[in-house]
Amino acid sequence: MKILVVGNGGREHTLAWKLANDSAKPEIFCTPGNAGTAALGTNLEFGATDLAGIKAWCLGNKPDLIVIGPEAPLCMGMADVLEAEGFRVFGPGQAAAELEGSKQFAKEIMKAAGVPTSAYETFTDPDAACAYVRGRGAPIVIKADGLAAGKGVTVAETVDQAEAAIRDALEGNAFGDAGSRVVIEDFLVGEEASILALIDGENVVMLASSQDHKRIFEKDEGPNTGGMGAYSPASIVTESVLKKVKEEVYDRTLTELKKRGITYKGVLYAGLMIDDGQPSVVEFNCRFGDPETQAVLARWDGDMLPAINGVIDGNLSEDMIQWKDEHSVCVVMVAGGYPGDYAKGDEIQNLDKANAIDDTVVFHAGTALDGDKVVTAGGRVLGITSLGKDLPDALSKAYIAVETISFKGAFYRNDIAHRELRRLENG
């Protein structure tokens, strides 16, 4: 059995790792992959958005399954094109992927469906947008409408910060075409959590809860990143909250999409803000989150292929997924300067020693091979992920592994899961 995983980040290494360990023992290909995926299978030279190259390779090599990891190829319609050629593809079509591809579209769907979310307005004119912000006050959230690799969001604590973000996007072209339109949202109060769900067009099976840490610095300060770490499960996602997320978020969203003739098949990520037991949607992603994938899939007990096939075949069910009782933690190591400018090509030391720590896997994100050396090749470099009998145990293993690894300018947060730890301390 041949499986092609499209993408080169931590999410894709994690997916490739989980699939490589399936009892079906598939042969893994990744495009373009990274130094981590190279150890699991064969890396190909095509970029994740090289639709022509990937299509040609698939026609020549006939993979049994194609798993599309990142949002960009999904939003450009890669799943539709490959499915039209007869391939089995995991990932939503272009119309469904607009839930991530356009913040405005996602808010329109939520508003029409009655999904709990913040009030918003959309602007292309910077003066009108700034006037709106002055009327609403701060804190307020400014989002580039399109795909901005997780960096197109500014949580402005003052009106001046909001106006600067607006002008950066609409006048300064800070996010290219993705920022030619901005969505301005009211600030949601509460605590963030992430829920991933598999959807086969009709049935929704929610995966284990997790919590990401978006800000670069400890105490959740500094600019947003693609994610500095995650843990699972997140106790703020109670059974009551899960029930509300299923009924008020997923069921309502799917119903509204169907009204518009859109079928959603794949994974749908709901970034949530939970306040006093009530979840509200911050954003949708049309793919597995990163680093949530590392934390969640580490706890997936057994094979993943039956659930993926269930999504494609339309017969997904709860019994296809089991969870380990252990807790998991993923700590992201980034290159110095990230999320701004950062160096590439620095050798990474002691990866084997870190991987040898009990219940620990070092997932590669921004890495590459330089001869026999593993070197940095991106902003988020590694996602060190550990299982433990409880959260402190998982954290201890993960940070021992983090401290074992070294590369020039390496940076990471020391306070992953700090809210959960406070809850544990307070009983």
Disulfide bonds with the S-S distance in Angstrom:
none
